[in-house]
């Protein structure tokens, strides 16, 4: 194996050299930057995936995507054996290997192999997937070349959604217990559960099985077509932005959430449920236009409350003693938090921004629901909880309604992609709940009223000067900034604001909410101006709207 490592490093220097001395860091989103800067990084992540596979003695996934970023960007993230994100301690290894000079790469790898006592004689297996960006095929080739050079075995799935690759990895490493590690297996599992939950009646009450789907001109559109072929009798999905335009440009979940308006390329149809997914289909938001042509957004907070309330309803009807909780970030709308805690009476936990924080916290519950406001989220069900549900579903001693509720809960769990946020799975979950309750989208919106909110970005010289605590809700550096924010917030009814450094660029993200949109806009601008003045802002400070 020593010769293979030497050969692999030689290929790195010759064919995939580190052209510029730019530092890059592995974060929650993996590596993400301009595609032109990623060739050497992708090759090296192929090498790292082999090492990770040898350590875990399991298949590792490598997904090439920049999610909701512009088309000229790309990125890569590694997927651990149970479909989870890469273990945090290995993020540092990824950064170290990516930033090593060509001359020092072998020494860096040798040190890692020695420190972790990696048995290089063990087999290694790597699954590779990519999104639809024009840069993705070449970057996938770099990963495959690296895995092969180091003696690993590769299965290239081509163009898939990020959640699909997560699903393939966990299926492979659980010997099919979770499902079959193929695209066909993925669609079969989702469609079978959905059709069983839907039953014979496609409509119910005010629920109509029609939906408009914004595919962000990415992989979600093509995979929705495949899923649609399996469920067309039960749900009519009209697909737009299916690849005819630029990826994520004025469309997709991130655009709709941040801009709070409908995407381009989707016809306006009054009171029709519409969904937007992002470039790799791990985020989803709902929206609709009412008869007054007013835009209404139902984001990750709304999806979380809908799913958590329905899971809780079935848990209670089954008489199962399961601990159910909902996990949010500081970006969750204050009204949603109050509704969950006070009306639904479901425990709420708040964690720092980032899917890995949400996912880990959700796993502390028997059933943990988590969603970021941007529409990324899922439901985690503990193995012990799944076993209890399965036992109740087949227990003839239980009353019929208890057993049937447990059976429905069991099928609902089958519809969930528990590994990561999955726009297609989440859409089917939402449609299941709306159908079961006989709701149209306006009924869903009416469960509580969101506080108007606004997000802004402030460009600064070094985002590291911003440090936070209390799940990013309080700023502890630079000195005095939080006190200034507190004084500004006091001026607005039900005002709330926080700032946090971006994980990928030198900007500070500002979030604000208040009782009116104009107040939320003004609050955000005032806080952004305070950040600009205190944290070394670049350019002109943000203007504050007039009253």
N, C-alpha and C positions, 0 to 999 in steps of 0.2 A: 504493500500500500504506500510505502514511502516514495517509490518511483512514480506512482499515479499522482501523488500530491505535487511532486516536483514538476511533472508534466502539466498538471492543471494550472499551476502557478505560471509556468512558462507561456501557456496559451493566454492567460490573463494579461501578461505584459505585452505580448505580441499582437493579439487580436482584439483585446478589450482593455486597452491601457487607460489609466486615470489621466485624462487630458489636462484637467485644471485642478488647482489646489483649493477647490471649494469644499467646505465642510458641510456634511449632511447628517441629520440625526434621525434615528428611527423613533417614531412616536406612536400614538394610538392609531394613526392612519398608515403606519409603516413609513416607507420613504415616499415622498411626493414632491415633485418639482418639474422643471421643464424636461420634456422627454429627451431632448438632445444631450442632457447631462447624465443620463441614467445607464448607458450601455455597460460601463464597468461595474456599476452598482448591481445590476441584474445578474451579471455573470457571478459576482462574488456571493450574491444571495443564493444562487444555485449551489455553490460550495457549502454555504452555511446550512442550507436545507439538508444536504447529505449528512453533515455532522449532527444536526439535530435528530435526524431519523435514526442514526446509529445510537445516539444516547437514549432515545425513547423506545428504540426497537419497534418502531411503528411508522406508518406512512405520514408524511408531512406535505402540506399544500403550499403552493406558491401562486398567489393571485396577482396578475398584472393589471392595475387599474388606477385611475386617479379620481374615481367616483364622480362627484359633482363638479370637479374642477373643469376649467376650459379644455378644449380639445387638444391644444398644444402641450398640455401637461401630461404626465403619466406617473406611475408609482408602482410600488410592490409591497405586498404584505405576506408574511408567512403564517400558516395555519397549523396549529398544534393538533395532536392526535384525536381529541374529542371534538374537533371543529371549533375550538376556542381560539382566541387571539394568542399570538406568541407570548410565552411566559416572559414576564417583565424583566427578569434578570438577563434574558437573552437579547433584549433590546440593546443593551450596552455592547454586547458582542457584535451585533449587527452593525452598529455605528462604528465600532473600532475597525472591523474588517472593511467596511465601505470607505473609510477615510484613510486607510493605510496606503502608503506609497507603493508603487509596483515593486520597488526594491525590498521593502519591508514586509510584503504580504506573506511570504512563506514563514517568516519568523513569527508574525502575528498568528497565523494558523497553527504553527507548531506549538506556540505557547498555550493557545486555547485547547488544543488536543491534549497537551500535558496536564494543564490545570484541571480539566474536567475528566481526565483519565478515559478518554474516548478510545474504545476498541475499534480500530480502523478495519479490522477483519470482518466486522459485522456487516450484514446487508443493509442497503439503504433504498427506500422507495419514496418517490416524490410525484405528487399530482400537480399538474400545471394548468392554469386557466387564464384567460385574458378577456378584456373588454373589446369594444369595436374600434378603438382609436387606430389610426393608420400607423402609429409607432409601435403598437403592441406586438405584431408578429415578429419583428426583429428582436425586440426585447425578450420575447418568449424563447426565441432561438438561442439567445445568450444564456438563459437559465438552463435550457436543455443541454446545451454544449457543456456547461460546467458540471452538471449532475453526471453526465455520461463520462466526462474526463476523470471524475473522481470515483468512477466505478458504480454509481448508483443506477437504479432502474427508474424510468420515467413513463408516466402515462399523461399524454397531452390531450386535454379535453377541448382545446380550441376555444371558441367564443362561448362563454357561459356567464351567468350572473355571479357576483361574488358569493351570495348565499348558496348557490348550487355547489360551488367548489367546497365550501364549508361542509355541506351535507355529504358530498362524496367522501370526504376525508373521514368523518365520523362513522359513516356506513362501513367503509373499508376496515377501520380499526375495531369495530364491534362485530365483525364477522357477519354482517347483514342483519344484526338484531334491530338496528334503527331503520333499515331499509336497504334497497339495492343501490350500490355506488355507481349509478349510471343516470344519464338524463331521463331515460324512460322510467327508471325506478323513482326518480324525483317527482315527475309529473303523475305517475300512477298513485303514489302515496297521497299527494295533495288532492287530486281529483276524486279518488275513492272516498276519502274522509268527507270532502265537501258534499258530494252527492248523497252520502248516507245521512248527513246532518240536514240537508235540504229537504229530503223526503220527496213526496210526489207533487206537492204544490209549489210551483215556482213563484207565485205571488202570494202575499198574505197581508191583509189589512191595507195599509197605504204603501206597502213595499212593492216596488215594480222592479223586475230583474233586468234593468237596463243601466249601462254605465259607459261613460267616455273615459278613455285611457290615454294619457299623455306619456309616451315612452321616452321622452327627452332625446330622441334621435339616437338611442343607445341600445344596448343588448336587451333591456327590459321589453322593448317592443317585439322583437323576434321571439323571445321566450314566452311572452304573453300569447302570441299566435299559437304556439304549440300547446300551451295550457288550455286556450280557448277551444281547441279542437276536441279536448277531453270533456269539457263541461258546457258545450254550446246549448244543450237542452235545458240547462238550469240557469244560465247567466249570459246575457247578450252584451258582449264587450265590443265597442267600436274603438279601434286603435288609431291614434294620431301621432304625429312626430315619430314616425317609424324608421327614420334614417334618411329622409329626403333633405334634411337641414343639418346645421352644425350641432354637434353634441353639446347638450346643456345650454345652448344659446337661446336666451329668452324663453326657456321652457324647462321642464323638470321640477322636481320637488324643492330643490334649494331656491330656485328662482321664485316659485310661487310663494314659498314661506317667507323669504326675505322681502320681496317686493310687495307681497300681499295683493297680488292681482293674478288674473288668469293668464296662462301661457299663450304665446303666439302659436298659431297652427291648429288650435282646437276651436271648432265652431261654438258660438255661444248658444246654448239651449236652455231655456228657462226651467229652473228647478230640477235639472238632470244631475244626478250624482256624477262627479268627475273626480278622477284621481291623477296625480302626477307622481312619477317615480324618478329617481336620479339615474345618472349614467351607468351605474353598475347594479341598479335595482335592489339596493339594500335600504332605501328610504322611500316612504310614501306619505303623501298628504292628500286629504280630500278637500273639495271645494264645490261651490255651486253659485249660480247667478239667480237671484230671485226675480219676481215679476217687475220690480222697480229697477232692475238691472244693477242691483247692489251685489257686490262680491262678498262671499262668506267663506272663510277658511276654517277647516277642521283639521288641525295639525296633530302632532304626536301626543300632545296632552289629551286631546279629545279621544284619540284612538285608545290610549291607555285607560281612561276612565270607562269607556264603553266595554272594553274587554275585561277589565278587572271586575266591574259590576256583574257581568254575565258569568264569569267564572265563580264569583262569590255566590251568585244565585243558585248555580248548580251544586256547589259544595254544600250549601245549606239544605237544598232539596234532597240531597243524597244522605244527609245526616252524618257527613264525614267530619271528623275533627282534624281539619287541616289548617295550618297557619298560612294565610294568604296576605301578601303585602305588595305595595306599589312603590317603585323607586323612580325618583325624578332628579333633575339637576336644577341649578338656580335659574335656568332659562324657562322652567315650567311656569305657566301663567298662574298668578296668585289665586285667581278664581278657581282654577282646576284643583289646586292643593286644598282649598277650603271645602270644595265639593266632595272630594275624596274622603277627607278626614271627618267632616262634620255631617254630611248627608249620607254617604255610603258607609261611613264608619269603618274604613279600611286603613290599616296602618300605613303611613307614608314615611319613606326615608329619603334624604337628600344627600347626594354624593357629588364630587367634582365632575366637571364636564369630561366626557370620554366614555366610549362604550365599555371599555374594560372595567371601569369603576362601577357602572350600572349593572353589568352582567354579574360581577362577583358578588355585589350586594344582593341582587335578586336570588342568587343561589343559596342565600341564608334562610330563605323562606321555603315552606313546602311547595307553595306555588308563588313565584315572584314575577310580577309584571313590570317591565321597564320600557320606557320610551323617552327619547330626547324629543324636545319640542319640534326638531327638524324632521321628525318622522321615522327615525331609526329606533327600532325596538322589537322585543319579542316577549315570550313567556317562558320562564324556566320552571320545570317541574322536577322535584327531587325523585330519585328512584324509589324511595320508600313511599312517597305519595302516589306514584304511578301504580305501585303494587297494591296499595290500599284501595285505589279507585278500581283496579281490575278485579279485585276480590269482591267488592261491593257489586260490581256490574254483573257478576255471575252467581251472587248469593240468593238462592231461591227462598231463603227465610225472610228476606227483607220485604217490606211492602212494595207493591208494584211500582208506585211512583218514585220511591227511593231508588229502586234498582234501575228503572229507566233513566232517571237523572244521572246515575253513576255511569250508565252506558253512554249517554250523550256526552258526559264529561270526558270519558275515555276516548271517544271519537274526536272530540274537540282537541284533545292533547295531540292526537295523531296529525291534526291539521297544522300544528305549530312546527316551525323550523326552530328548534330550541338552541341551535348553535350560534345564531346571530340574527340581527334584523333582516327580514326577508320581505320585500315589497309584495311579492306575489302571494306568499302565505298570509301576510297580514291583511291583504285585500280580501281574501277569501274568509278570513276570520271576521272582519268587519261586516261583510255581506251576510254571513251566517247569523250574526247577532241582530242586525237590522231586520232580516227576514223573520227570525224567531219572534221578534217583538212587534212585527207589523208596522215598523216605522219607515217614514220617508226621511230624507236627510235633514229637513227642517225640524222634525221631532227630535232628532239627535242633537242638533244645535241648541234646542230649547232646554236641554237638561241643566245648563248654567250659562251665565253670560261672561265671556272673556273680558278682562280689563284690556283696553287698547294699549299697544306696546310698540316700541321702536328699537331697532338694532342699528348701531353705527360702528365704523372703524376709525381709529385714529392712528396715523402713521407716526412712529417714533424712532429714535436712533437705535435703541436697544430694548427689546421687550422684556429683558431679564430684570429691568429696574422695577417692574410691576410684580409684586409678590402677594399672594392671597392666602386666606385661611377660611374655616367654616364652610367647606364645600364651595369655595370661590366666591362666597357672598360678602366677604369682608376683605378689604385691601390693607395690608400691613406695611407695604412699602410702595412708593416713597412716603416718608413721614408727612403727615398732615393731609394726604389726599382723601383718606376715608372720612376724616372729620369734615372736609369740604363737601364731600358727597352727601354726608348726613344732613348738613345745613341746607343744601339745595333740595334734597328730598322732602324736607319738612314743609316746603312751600307748596307742595302739591297734594291734593286729596287722594288718599290711598296710593301715594307715590311709593315706588320701589325702584332702585337702580343698583347695578353692580358693574364692576369692570374686571376683565381678566386678560392676561396676555395670550395672544394666538399661539397655537402649538406649531405653526408652520411658517409664519412670516412676522416681520417686525412691525406688528400692529397691535393695538389694544382694542379689544372688543367691548363695546358698551351696550348694556341692555337697560331699558327703562320702561315702566308701565305706570299708568295713572287712569283717572276716571274718564278722560276724554282723549281722543287721538291727538288733538292739538297740544294738550298738556303733556302727553307722552313724548311727542316730537320735541317739544321745548325742553323737557326734562333731560332727554337723551343728549340734546345739543349742549345744554349747560354742563352736564357731566363730562361730555367729550372735550369741551373747552377747558375744563379743569384738568383733565388728563394731559392735554396738549401743553398747558402752561407748567405743569408740575413734573412731567415725565420726559421732557425733551422732545416735544413734537416737531415734526418736519413740515415746512410749508406754512401756509396760513391756518390759523385756528378755525374750527368749524363755525359757521354762522349760526346764531341763535334766532329762530323764527320770532317775529313780532307777535305780541298778544292780539 
